[in-house]
Every structure is written in structure tokens, then in C-alpha cells.
Amino acid sequence: MQAAPQQVHAQPVPSFTGALRAVEALLLGGGQRTARRNAWTSVMEDRRRARDRVEAQHVLEAVADRASRAT
């Protein structure tokens, strides 16, 4: 008799981000982890505001350029 073929179950490979979070959880306490996430959120918000400022500057310059041509 032949043995039944064995089924192979693939285990999902953890993502790089997931692995980093696991290491972070081991190394940092909960408070530090929260502070680090809050700091990163603040950095991302600052970058968004900077992009908005640049876009507003371009709009104002375009309007000023049109106004100077009209006069």
C-alpha cells in the first residue's frame, strides 16, 4: 500500500512592519511606544501642512501674476 500524500500548510510570512512592531513591543514599554507613535503622527501632520503651505503659495503667486498682467 502507498501512504497518503501529506498536506503541506504554508505559514504566512510575517511582514517587515509586523516584525518591527514585534521587536518594538519587546524593547519598549507601552508608554514609550505610544509616545513614539504620537511623535510620528505629528511629523506626518507637519509634512502635510508644509505641502499645503507650498500649494497655497503657488496659488497666490499665480493669482498675483494674472493680476499684474491685467493691469
MOPAC internal coordinates of N, CA, C and O (Angstrom, degrees):
PM7 1SCF
backbone

  N    0.0000 0     0.00 0     0.00 0    0    0    0
  C    1.4429 1     0.00 0     0.00 0    1    0    0
  C    1.5171 1   110.85 1     0.00 0    2    1    0
  O    1.2310 1   122.14 1   -32.73 1    3    2    1
  N    1.3240 1   113.50 1   147.27 1    3    2    1
  C    1.4550 1   117.96 1   177.28 1    5    3    2
  C    1.5219 1   109.28 1   -95.63 1    6    5    3
  O    1.2310 1   121.23 1   -33.25 1    7    6    5
  N    1.3210 1   115.26 1   146.75 1    7    6    5
  C    1.4678 1   120.20 1   177.08 1    9    7    6
  C    1.5218 1   108.57 1   -76.58 1   10    9    7
  O    1.2310 1   121.53 1   -34.35 1   11   10    9
  N    1.3164 1   114.68 1   145.65 1   11   10    9
  C    1.4700 1   119.56 1   178.35 1   13   11   10
  C    1.5210 1   109.05 1   -66.67 1   14   13   11
  O    1.2310 1   120.52 1   -38.00 1   15   14   13
  N    1.3520 1   116.62 1   142.00 1   15   14   13
  C    1.4755 1   118.35 1   179.05 1   17   15   14
  C    1.5260 1   110.92 1   -62.32 1   18   17   15
  O    1.2310 1   121.59 1   -39.17 1   19   18   17
  N    1.3180 1   114.56 1   140.83 1   19   18   17
  C    1.4582 1   119.33 1   179.66 1   21   19   18
  C    1.5154 1   109.58 1   -81.05 1   22   21   19
  O    1.2310 1   121.38 1   -40.04 1   23   22   21
  N    1.3275 1   114.97 1   139.96 1   23   22   21
  C    1.4540 1   119.32 1   175.60 1   25   23   22
  C    1.5166 1   108.64 1   -85.77 1   26   25   23
  O    1.2310 1   121.20 1   -43.73 1   27   26   25
  N    1.3225 1   115.32 1   136.27 1   27   26   25
  C    1.4504 1   121.13 1   178.66 1   29   27   26
  C    1.5184 1   107.64 1  -107.52 1   30   29   27
  O    1.2310 1   120.71 1   -55.40 1   31   30   29
  N    1.3058 1   116.25 1   124.60 1   31   30   29
  C    1.4631 1   121.35 1   178.48 1   33   31   30
  C    1.5163 1   108.45 1  -104.77 1   34   33   31
  O    1.2310 1   121.21 1   -59.90 1   35   34   33
  N    1.3138 1   115.28 1   120.10 1   35   34   33
  C    1.4676 1   119.97 1   179.87 1   37   35   34
  C    1.5200 1   109.38 1   -78.74 1   38   37   35
  O    1.2310 1   121.08 1   -47.37 1   39   38   37
  N    1.2971 1   115.55 1   132.63 1   39   38   37
  C    1.4518 1   120.94 1   175.40 1   41   39   38
  C    1.5149 1   108.21 1   -90.18 1   42   41   39
  O    1.2310 1   119.76 1   -45.87 1   43   42   41
  N    1.3339 1   118.07 1   134.13 1   43   42   41
  C    1.4661 1   118.56 1   179.26 1   45   43   42
  C    1.5221 1   110.68 1   -63.88 1   46   45   43
  O    1.2310 1   121.22 1   -41.52 1   47   46   45
  N    1.3103 1   115.26 1   138.48 1   47   46   45
  C    1.4568 1   120.77 1   178.30 1   49   47   46
  C    1.5264 1   107.14 1   -79.33 1   50   49   47
  O    1.2310 1   120.17 1   -52.78 1   51   50   49
  N    1.3265 1   117.28 1   127.22 1   51   50   49
  C    1.4640 1   118.09 1  -179.17 1   53   51   50
  C    1.5248 1   110.41 1   -64.77 1   54   53   51
  O    1.2310 1   121.45 1   -36.37 1   55   54   53
  N    1.3181 1   114.84 1   143.63 1   55   54   53
  C    1.4568 1   118.73 1   179.37 1   57   55   54
  C    1.5255 1   109.68 1   -71.38 1   58   57   55
  O    1.2310 1   121.53 1   -20.36 1   59   58   57
  N    1.3095 1   114.68 1   159.64 1   59   58   57
  C    1.4585 1   120.02 1   178.38 1   61   59   58
  C    1.5238 1   110.09 1   -61.12 1   62   61   59
  O    1.2310 1   120.87 1   138.13 1   63   62   61
  N    1.3336 1   115.94 1   -41.87 1   63   62   61
  C    1.4694 1   120.07 1   179.24 1   65   63   62
  C    1.5189 1   110.78 1   -62.51 1   66   65   63
  O    1.2310 1   120.94 1   137.30 1   67   66   65
  N    1.3131 1   115.82 1   -42.70 1   67   66   65
  C    1.4691 1   119.86 1   178.54 1   69   67   66
  C    1.5158 1   111.78 1   -62.30 1   70   69   67
  O    1.2310 1   120.96 1   140.03 1   71   70   69
  N    1.3258 1   115.78 1   -39.97 1   71   70   69
  C    1.4670 1   119.94 1   178.61 1   73   71   70
  C    1.5229 1   110.59 1   -65.29 1   74   73   71
  O    1.2310 1   120.49 1   138.09 1   75   74   73
  N    1.3371 1   116.67 1   -41.91 1   75   74   73
  C    1.4697 1   119.62 1   178.08 1   77   75   74
  C    1.5214 1   111.50 1   -62.90 1   78   77   75
  O    1.2310 1   120.76 1   139.20 1   79   78   77
  N    1.3179 1   116.16 1   -40.80 1   79   78   77
  C    1.4704 1   119.02 1   178.93 1   81   79   78
  C    1.5194 1   111.32 1   -65.07 1   82   81   79
  O    1.2310 1   120.44 1   143.55 1   83   82   81
  N    1.3290 1   116.77 1   -36.45 1   83   82   81
  C    1.4620 1   120.16 1   177.92 1   85   83   82
  C    1.5278 1   110.59 1   -64.38 1   86   85   83
  O    1.2310 1   120.50 1   135.95 1   87   86   85
  N    1.3348 1   116.65 1   -44.05 1   87   86   85
  C    1.4686 1   120.53 1   178.02 1   89   87   86
  C    1.5246 1   109.54 1   -64.11 1   90   89   87
  O    1.2310 1   120.54 1   137.38 1   91   90   89
  N    1.3304 1   116.57 1   -42.62 1   91   90   89
  C    1.4599 1   121.01 1   178.74 1   93   91   90
  C    1.5322 1   110.52 1   -59.22 1   94   93   91
  O    1.2310 1   120.45 1   137.63 1   95   94   93
  N    1.3272 1   116.74 1   -42.37 1   95   94   93
  C    1.4630 1   120.80 1  -179.79 1   97   95   94
  C    1.5278 1   111.15 1   -62.99 1   98   97   95
  O    1.2310 1   120.64 1   143.72 1   99   98   97
  N    1.3375 1   116.38 1   -36.28 1   99   98   97
  C    1.4616 1   119.71 1   179.87 1  101   99   98
  C    1.5315 1   112.09 1   -72.54 1  102  101   99
  O    1.2310 1   120.90 1   142.02 1  103  102  101
  N    1.3435 1   115.88 1   -37.98 1  103  102  101
  C    1.4568 1   119.81 1  -173.37 1  105  103  102
  C    1.5242 1   113.96 1   -86.91 1  106  105  103
  O    1.2310 1   120.44 1   147.35 1  107  106  105
  N    1.3033 1   116.77 1   -32.65 1  107  106  105
  C    1.4600 1   119.62 1  -173.78 1  109  107  106
  C    1.5251 1   110.92 1  -111.39 1  110  109  107
  O    1.2310 1   121.31 1   -31.79 1  111  110  109
  N    1.3066 1   115.11 1   148.21 1  111  110  109
  C    1.4527 1   119.67 1   174.04 1  113  111  110
  C    1.5197 1   109.54 1   -75.35 1  114  113  111
  O    1.2310 1   120.50 1   -12.08 1  115  114  113
  N    1.3142 1   116.65 1   167.92 1  115  114  113
  C    1.4565 1   121.30 1  -178.36 1  117  115  114
  C    1.5178 1   113.13 1   -58.47 1  118  117  115
  O    1.2310 1   119.84 1   140.03 1  119  118  117
  N    1.3204 1   117.90 1   -39.97 1  119  118  117
  C    1.4560 1   121.16 1  -179.07 1  121  119  118
  C    1.5166 1   112.38 1   -65.84 1  122  121  119
  O    1.2310 1   120.59 1   138.37 1  123  122  121
  N    1.3134 1   116.48 1   -41.63 1  123  122  121
  C    1.4707 1   120.47 1   178.31 1  125  123  122
  C    1.5178 1   111.00 1   -65.81 1  126  125  123
  O    1.2310 1   121.11 1   141.03 1  127  126  125
  N    1.3117 1   115.48 1   -38.97 1  127  126  125
  C    1.4622 1   120.00 1   179.89 1  129  127  126
  C    1.5303 1   109.95 1   -63.28 1  130  129  127
  O    1.2310 1   120.46 1   136.28 1  131  130  129
  N    1.3160 1   116.72 1   -43.72 1  131  130  129
  C    1.4651 1   121.15 1   178.28 1  133  131  130
  C    1.5185 1   110.69 1   -63.53 1  134  133  131
  O    1.2310 1   120.21 1   137.02 1  135  134  133
  N    1.3162 1   117.20 1   -42.98 1  135  134  133
  C    1.4657 1   121.17 1   179.50 1  137  135  134
  C    1.5200 1   110.68 1   -62.42 1  138  137  135
  O    1.2310 1   120.19 1   139.05 1  139  138  137
  N    1.3189 1   117.23 1   -40.95 1  139  138  137
  C    1.4596 1   120.86 1   179.87 1  141  139  138
  C    1.5285 1   110.94 1   -65.57 1  142  141  139
  O    1.2310 1   120.24 1   138.24 1  143  142  141
  N    1.3272 1   117.14 1   -41.76 1  143  142  141
  C    1.4679 1   119.94 1   178.29 1  145  143  142
  C    1.5208 1   110.73 1   -65.89 1  146  145  143
  O    1.2310 1   120.43 1   138.99 1  147  146  145
  N    1.3277 1   116.78 1   -41.01 1  147  146  145
  C    1.4637 1   119.97 1   178.06 1  149  147  146
  C    1.5248 1   110.98 1   -62.59 1  150  149  147
  O    1.2310 1   120.49 1   139.24 1  151  150  149
  N    1.3173 1   116.66 1   -40.76 1  151  150  149
  C    1.4656 1   120.31 1   178.97 1  153  151  150
  C    1.5244 1   110.31 1   -63.50 1  154  153  151
  O    1.2310 1   120.10 1   137.60 1  155  154  153
  N    1.3402 1   117.41 1   -42.40 1  155  154  153
  C    1.4554 1   120.18 1   179.95 1  157  155  154
  C    1.5315 1   110.65 1   -65.45 1  158  157  155
  O    1.2310 1   120.27 1   140.06 1  159  158  157
  N    1.3193 1   117.09 1   -39.94 1  159  158  157
  C    1.4615 1   120.87 1   177.02 1  161  159  158
  C    1.5177 1   110.16 1   -61.03 1  162  161  159
  O    1.2310 1   120.33 1   139.96 1  163  162  161
  N    1.3188 1   116.97 1   -40.04 1  163  162  161
  C    1.4596 1   121.62 1   178.35 1  165  163  162
  C    1.5270 1   111.33 1   -64.66 1  166  165  163
  O    1.2310 1   120.16 1   138.63 1  167  166  165
  N    1.3166 1   117.30 1   -41.37 1  167  166  165
  C    1.4618 1   121.67 1   178.01 1  169  167  166
  C    1.5243 1   110.05 1   -61.60 1  170  169  167
  O    1.2310 1   120.53 1   134.57 1  171  170  169
  N    1.3235 1   116.60 1   -45.43 1  171  170  169
  C    1.4636 1   120.24 1  -179.64 1  173  171  170
  C    1.5302 1   111.04 1   -64.33 1  174  173  171
  O    1.2310 1   119.80 1   141.78 1  175  174  173
  N    1.3093 1   117.99 1   -38.22 1  175  174  173
  C    1.4641 1   121.63 1   178.19 1  177  175  174
  C    1.5335 1   110.37 1   -66.87 1  178  177  175
  O    1.2310 1   120.17 1   139.71 1  179  178  177
  N    1.3256 1   117.28 1   -40.29 1  179  178  177
  C    1.4760 1   120.77 1   176.57 1  181  179  178
  C    1.5270 1   110.65 1   -61.44 1  182  181  179
  O    1.2310 1   120.16 1   138.50 1  183  182  181
  N    1.3170 1   117.31 1   -41.50 1  183  182  181
  C    1.4609 1   120.73 1   178.80 1  185  183  182
  C    1.5367 1   111.04 1   -63.98 1  186  185  183
  O    1.2310 1   120.91 1   139.54 1  187  186  185
  N    1.3344 1   115.86 1   -40.46 1  187  186  185
  C    1.4625 1   119.57 1   178.65 1  189  187  186
  C    1.5232 1   110.78 1   -63.19 1  190  189  187
  O    1.2310 1   120.79 1   136.47 1  191  190  189
  N    1.3427 1   116.10 1   -43.53 1  191  190  189
  C    1.4727 1   119.67 1   178.93 1  193  191  190
  C    1.5256 1   110.82 1   -64.27 1  194  193  191
  O    1.2310 1   119.84 1   142.37 1  195  194  193
  N    1.3153 1   117.92 1   -37.63 1  195  194  193
  C    1.4670 1   121.19 1   177.99 1  197  195  194
  C    1.5259 1   110.46 1   -63.46 1  198  197  195
  O    1.2310 1   120.25 1   136.95 1  199  198  197
  N    1.3234 1   117.14 1   -43.05 1  199  198  197
  C    1.4693 1   119.81 1   176.94 1  201  199  198
  C    1.5220 1   110.65 1   -61.59 1  202  201  199
  O    1.2310 1   120.60 1   138.43 1  203  202  201
  N    1.3416 1   116.46 1   -41.57 1  203  202  201
  C    1.4669 1   120.47 1   178.69 1  205  203  202
  C    1.5277 1   111.25 1   -62.44 1  206  205  203
  O    1.2310 1   120.45 1   140.18 1  207  206  205
  N    1.3427 1   116.74 1   -39.82 1  207  206  205
  C    1.4695 1   120.22 1   178.86 1  209  207  206
  C    1.5235 1   111.19 1   -64.06 1  210  209  207
  O    1.2310 1   120.35 1   136.94 1  211  210  209
  N    1.3213 1   116.94 1   -43.06 1  211  210  209
  C    1.4654 1   121.04 1   179.40 1  213  211  210
  C    1.5289 1   109.68 1   -63.19 1  214  213  211
  O    1.2310 1   120.53 1   136.16 1  215  214  213
  N    1.3065 1   116.59 1   -43.84 1  215  214  213
  C    1.4649 1   119.97 1   179.05 1  217  215  214
  C    1.5279 1   110.92 1   -62.56 1  218  217  215
  O    1.2310 1   120.04 1   136.88 1  219  218  217
  N    1.3303 1   117.53 1   -43.12 1  219  218  217
  C    1.4664 1   120.89 1   178.64 1  221  219  218
  C    1.5302 1   110.46 1   -63.85 1  222  221  219
  O    1.2310 1   120.30 1   141.31 1  223  222  221
  N    1.3193 1   117.04 1   -38.69 1  223  222  221
  C    1.4673 1   121.09 1   177.86 1  225  223  222
  C    1.5196 1   110.83 1   -61.13 1  226  225  223
  O    1.2310 1   120.50 1   136.58 1  227  226  225
  N    1.3336 1   116.65 1   -43.42 1  227  226  225
  C    1.4654 1   120.81 1   179.07 1  229  227  226
  C    1.5243 1   111.19 1   -63.78 1  230  229  227
  O    1.2310 1   120.30 1   139.75 1  231  230  229
  N    1.3251 1   117.04 1   -40.25 1  231  230  229
  C    1.4668 1   120.61 1   178.68 1  233  231  230
  C    1.5237 1   109.95 1   -64.32 1  234  233  231
  O    1.2310 1   120.30 1   134.73 1  235  234  233
  N    1.3257 1   117.03 1   -45.27 1  235  234  233
  C    1.4663 1   120.46 1  -179.47 1  237  235  234
  C    1.5256 1   111.06 1   -63.45 1  238  237  235
  O    1.2310 1   120.20 1   139.76 1  239  238  237
  N    1.3253 1   117.22 1   -40.24 1  239  238  237
  C    1.4671 1   120.21 1   178.39 1  241  239  238
  C    1.5281 1   111.08 1   -65.46 1  242  241  239
  O    1.2310 1   120.26 1   141.33 1  243  242  241
  N    1.3255 1   117.10 1   -38.67 1  243  242  241
  C    1.4638 1   120.49 1   179.24 1  245  243  242
  C    1.5241 1   110.66 1   -66.46 1  246  245  243
  O    1.2310 1   120.20 1   139.33 1  247  246  245
  N    1.3282 1   117.23 1   -40.67 1  247  246  245
  C    1.4630 1   120.95 1   179.03 1  249  247  246
  C    1.5231 1   109.53 1   -66.94 1  250  249  247
  O    1.2310 1   119.83 1   138.15 1  251  250  249
  N    1.3183 1   117.93 1   -41.85 1  251  250  249
  C    1.4620 1   121.58 1  -179.82 1  253  251  250
  C    1.5369 1   109.62 1   -64.64 1  254  253  251
  O    1.2310 1   120.03 1   141.36 1  255  254  253
  N    1.3237 1   117.54 1   -38.64 1  255  254  253
  C    1.4533 1   121.96 1  -179.88 1  257  255  254
  C    1.5358 1   110.19 1   -65.03 1  258  257  255
  O    1.2310 1   119.94 1   137.89 1  259  258  257
  N    1.3173 1   117.72 1   -42.11 1  259  258  257
  C    1.4588 1   121.97 1   178.23 1  261  259  258
  C    1.5279 1   110.67 1   -65.15 1  262  261  259
  O    1.2310 1   120.78 1   139.33 1  263  262  261
  N    1.3230 1   116.12 1   -40.67 1  263  262  261
  C    1.4550 1   120.83 1  -178.30 1  265  263  262
  C    1.5358 1   109.90 1   -66.71 1  266  265  263
  O    1.2310 1   119.89 1   141.94 1  267  266  265
  N    1.3271 1   117.81 1   -38.06 1  267  266  265
  C    1.4659 1   120.19 1  -179.50 1  269  267  266
  C    1.5339 1   111.19 1   -70.70 1  270  269  267
  O    1.2310 1   120.07 1   149.37 1  271  270  269
  N    1.3160 1   117.47 1   -30.63 1  271  270  269
  C    1.4625 1   120.74 1   177.76 1  273  271  270
  C    1.5300 1   110.87 1   -73.37 1  274  273  271
  O    1.2310 1   120.14 1   148.62 1  275  274  273
  N    1.3217 1   117.33 1   -31.38 1  275  274  273
  C    1.4663 1   121.29 1  -176.36 1  277  275  274
  C    1.5114 1   111.79 1   -74.35 1  278  277  275
  O    1.2310 1   119.95 1   156.28 1  279  278  277
  N    1.3219 1   117.71 1   -23.72 1  279  278  277
  C    1.4621 1   119.79 1  -178.17 1  281  279  278
  C    1.5068 1   112.56 1   -91.00 1  282  281  279
  O    1.2310 1   120.10 1   180.00 1  283  282  281

